[in-house]
Amino acid sequence: MNRKYGLLALDMDGTLLRDDQTISEETVKWIKEAVRQGVHVCLSTGRAFKNAYPYAQQLELTTPMVTVNGSEVWRAPYDLYRRALLDVKLVRQMHDLAVETGSWFWAYTVEQVYNKNTWDEHIDIESNEWLKFGYHTEDDEIRHHILMSLQNMGGLEITNSSPHNLEINPLGVNKAVGIGQVCELLGLEMSQVVACGDSLNDLAVIQAAGLGVAMGNAQQTVKDEADIVVAGNNDDGIVEVIRDYILRGE
């Protein structure tokens, strides 16, 4: 049959995954049923490929994936389609800002993830390929200072994956662009996409998709911009999306 929606784009943390980092049996069952009925299911996450792929394996997905908030798009597992890198000068400035504010931080290279505890003075910023930088602080004033400083740097796409963090990708790189490229690979339009998420790094794709879905646990801005709000990540909200909006038609 000709379905209105052909691609389900799933954020992982706070959306597909419960708070204990597992996928419920019911959600697994419905995702596999959607795939059986010809729906493409695409993981669309801020995680690195190696931290997302085990879940794709669990779900038996061989379709494209969007990782690191769109900095990497995969045609299929281990088959890289496109990668966008941060300017190393900006990485150095972002690290300096993290040190100045004393904030927890992390940084993704193509090879690995560094954080405040594993970063040392021997890391050669110039010789690495950087995908994403992030900060976490529960101090609203410090986080605001970091945000203002990042905006002044320019050339950066700034989102979050929780109310207390900031996630930084190259300007113009986000999940909406990533899912747009997945659509090109699959011969679909963005109007045929259902995109689910809970945080600001999901906002662009939720706005661009044919059906934008906010989880019940989503940040209020995401709920305000979504077409529908479903149950939370611990209560099988994704089952609701597949059962009531994709497989049922309207």
C-alpha positions as CSV (number, residue, x, y, z in Angstrom):
1,M,0.0,0.0,0.0
2,N,1.0,3.6,-0.5
3,R,1.6,5.1,2.9
4,K,1.6,8.7,3.8
5,Y,4.7,8.3,5.9
6,G,7.7,6.2,4.7
7,L,10.4,7.1,7.2
8,L,10.4,7.2,10.9
9,A,13.4,9.2,12.3
10,L,14.0,8.3,15.9
11,D,16.1,10.3,18.4
12,M,17.6,7.9,20.9
13,D,18.2,9.3,24.4
14,G,14.9,10.5,26.0
15,T,13.0,9.2,23.0
16,L,13.6,5.6,21.8
17,L,15.5,4.7,24.9
18,R,14.0,4.5,28.4
19,D,15.9,6.3,31.2
20,D,17.7,3.0,31.9
21,Q,19.1,3.1,28.3
22,T,17.0,0.1,27.1
23,I,14.3,-0.2,24.5
24,S,11.1,-1.8,25.7
25,E,10.0,-5.1,24.3
26,E,6.8,-3.5,23.0
27,T,8.7,-0.7,21.2
28,V,11.0,-3.3,19.6
29,K,8.0,-5.3,18.5
30,W,6.3,-2.3,16.8
31,I,9.5,-1.0,15.2
32,K,10.0,-4.4,13.6
33,E,6.4,-4.5,12.5
34,A,6.8,-1.1,10.8
35,V,9.9,-2.3,9.0
36,R,8.1,-5.5,8.0
37,Q,5.4,-3.2,6.4
38,G,7.9,-1.3,4.4
39,V,8.6,1.7,6.7
40,H,12.2,2.9,6.9
41,V,13.3,3.4,10.5
42,C,16.3,5.7,10.9
43,L,18.2,6.3,14.2
44,S,18.8,10.1,14.4
45,T,21.0,10.8,17.4
46,G,23.6,13.0,19.0
47,R,25.6,9.8,19.8
48,A,28.6,8.6,17.9
49,F,28.1,5.7,15.5
50,K,29.7,3.1,17.8
51,N,27.4,4.1,20.7
52,A,24.3,4.0,18.5
53,Y,25.0,0.9,16.4
54,P,24.3,-1.7,19.1
55,Y,20.7,-0.5,19.2
56,A,20.4,-0.6,15.4
57,Q,21.6,-4.2,15.7
58,Q,19.0,-5.0,18.4
59,L,16.3,-3.6,16.1
60,E,17.7,-5.4,13.1
61,L,18.0,-2.1,11.2
62,T,20.2,-1.9,8.0
63,T,18.8,1.4,6.9
64,P,20.7,4.8,6.9
65,M,21.6,6.4,10.2
66,V,22.2,10.0,11.3
67,T,24.8,10.3,14.1
68,V,26.5,13.1,16.1
69,N,23.5,15.4,15.5
70,G,24.0,15.2,11.7
71,S,27.8,15.5,11.5
72,E,27.7,12.0,10.1
73,V,25.2,10.4,7.8
74,W,25.5,6.7,7.0
75,R,24.0,5.0,3.9
76,A,24.0,1.8,6.0
77,P,25.9,0.6,9.0
78,Y,29.7,1.2,8.4
79,D,29.0,2.8,5.0
80,L,29.7,6.5,5.5
81,Y,27.8,8.9,3.2
82,R,28.8,12.3,4.5
83,R,30.8,13.8,7.4
84,A,31.1,17.4,8.5
85,L,34.0,18.6,10.7
86,L,34.4,21.4,13.1
87,D,37.1,24.1,12.5
88,V,40.1,23.2,14.7
89,K,40.5,26.8,15.7
90,L,37.0,26.8,17.1
91,V,37.6,23.6,18.9
92,R,40.6,25.2,20.6
93,Q,38.5,28.2,21.6
94,M,35.7,26.0,22.9
95,H,38.2,24.0,25.0
96,D,39.6,27.2,26.4
97,L,36.1,28.3,27.3
98,A,35.4,25.0,29.1
99,V,38.6,25.5,31.1
100,E,37.8,29.1,31.9
101,T,34.3,28.3,33.2
102,G,35.3,25.0,34.9
103,S,32.4,23.2,33.2
104,W,32.2,19.6,32.4
105,F,32.8,19.1,28.7
106,W,33.2,16.5,26.0
107,A,34.4,16.4,22.5
108,Y,33.9,13.9,19.7
109,T,36.5,13.1,17.1
110,V,36.1,10.7,14.3
111,E,38.0,8.1,16.4
112,Q,36.9,8.7,20.0
113,V,35.2,10.8,22.6
114,Y,37.2,12.9,25.1
115,N,35.9,14.6,28.2
116,K,37.1,16.7,31.1
117,N,38.7,13.7,32.8
118,T,40.4,12.2,29.8
119,W,41.6,15.4,28.1
120,D,45.3,16.1,28.7
121,E,47.8,18.6,27.4
122,H,49.2,16.0,24.9
123,I,46.1,16.0,22.8
124,D,47.0,17.5,19.4
125,I,43.9,19.5,18.5
126,E,45.2,20.3,15.0
127,S,45.8,16.7,14.0
128,N,42.3,15.4,15.0
129,E,39.1,15.5,13.0
130,W,36.5,17.0,15.3
131,L,32.7,16.3,15.0
132,K,31.1,17.8,18.1
133,F,31.8,19.6,21.3
134,G,29.6,19.8,24.4
135,Y,29.2,21.4,27.8
136,H,27.2,20.5,30.9
137,T,26.5,22.7,33.8
138,E,23.5,23.1,36.1
139,D,24.6,26.7,36.8
140,D,22.3,28.8,34.6
141,E,24.5,31.9,34.6
142,I,27.6,29.9,33.5
143,R,25.6,28.1,30.8
144,H,24.3,31.5,29.5
145,H,27.8,32.9,29.5
146,I,29.0,29.9,27.5
147,L,26.1,30.3,25.1
148,M,26.9,34.0,24.5
149,S,30.6,33.2,24.0
150,L,29.8,30.5,21.5
151,Q,27.4,32.7,19.5
152,N,30.2,35.4,19.3
153,M,32.6,32.8,17.9
154,G,30.3,32.3,14.8
155,G,30.4,29.3,12.5
156,L,28.6,27.0,15.1
157,E,25.3,25.2,15.3
158,I,24.3,25.3,19.0
159,T,21.6,23.0,20.4
160,N,21.1,20.8,23.5
161,S,20.2,17.3,24.4
162,S,19.1,18.2,27.9
163,P,18.2,21.5,29.6
164,H,21.6,21.6,31.3
165,N,23.9,21.1,28.4
166,L,24.9,22.7,25.1
167,E,25.9,20.7,22.0
168,I,27.9,22.3,19.2
169,N,28.2,21.2,15.6
170,P,29.5,23.0,12.5
171,L,27.1,25.7,11.4
172,G,24.4,24.3,9.1
173,V,24.8,20.8,10.5
174,N,21.7,19.4,12.3
175,K,19.4,16.4,12.3
176,A,17.1,18.1,9.7
177,V,19.9,18.3,7.2
178,G,20.9,14.8,8.0
179,I,17.4,13.3,7.6
180,G,17.1,15.4,4.3
181,Q,20.1,13.5,3.0
182,V,18.7,10.2,4.1
183,C,15.5,11.1,2.2
184,E,17.7,11.7,-0.9
185,L,19.3,8.2,-0.4
186,L,15.8,6.6,-0.1
187,G,14.0,8.6,-2.7
188,L,11.6,10.2,-0.2
189,E,10.4,13.7,0.6
190,M,10.6,15.4,4.0
191,S,6.8,15.4,4.0
192,Q,6.9,11.6,4.2
193,V,9.0,11.7,7.4
194,V,7.8,11.3,11.0
195,A,10.5,12.7,13.3
196,C,10.4,12.1,17.1
197,G,12.5,13.8,19.8
198,D,12.7,15.5,23.1
199,S,15.4,18.1,23.0
200,L,16.6,21.2,21.1
201,N,18.9,19.0,18.9
202,D,15.6,17.5,17.6
203,L,13.9,20.8,16.9
204,A,15.0,21.4,13.4
205,V,14.0,18.0,12.1
206,I,10.7,18.0,14.0
207,Q,9.9,21.4,12.3
208,A,10.9,20.1,8.9
209,A,9.2,16.7,9.0
210,G,5.8,15.9,7.6
211,L,4.8,14.9,11.2
212,G,6.9,16.3,14.1
213,V,6.5,14.4,17.3
214,A,7.5,15.5,20.8
215,M,7.7,13.0,23.6
216,G,5.8,13.5,26.8
217,N,9.1,14.2,28.5
218,A,10.3,16.7,25.9
219,Q,11.5,20.2,26.6
220,Q,8.6,22.7,26.3
221,T,10.0,24.4,23.3
222,V,10.0,21.1,21.4
223,K,6.4,20.4,22.5
224,D,5.4,23.9,21.3
225,E,6.8,23.3,17.8
226,A,5.7,19.7,17.4
227,D,2.5,18.6,15.5
228,I,1.7,16.1,18.2
229,V,2.8,15.1,21.7
230,V,2.8,11.4,22.7
231,A,3.6,9.5,25.8
232,G,7.0,9.8,27.4
233,N,10.1,7.7,26.6
234,N,9.4,5.4,29.6
235,D,5.8,4.8,28.5
236,D,6.1,3.6,25.0
237,G,5.5,6.9,23.2
238,I,7.1,5.4,20.1
239,V,4.5,2.6,20.0
240,E,1.8,5.2,19.9
241,V,3.5,7.0,16.9
242,I,3.8,3.8,14.9
243,R,0.4,2.3,15.8
244,D,-1.7,5.4,15.6
245,Y,0.0,7.6,13.0
246,I,2.1,5.5,10.7
247,L,0.5,2.0,10.3
248,R,-3.0,3.2,10.8
249,G,-2.6,5.9,8.1
250,E,-3.9,9.2,9.5
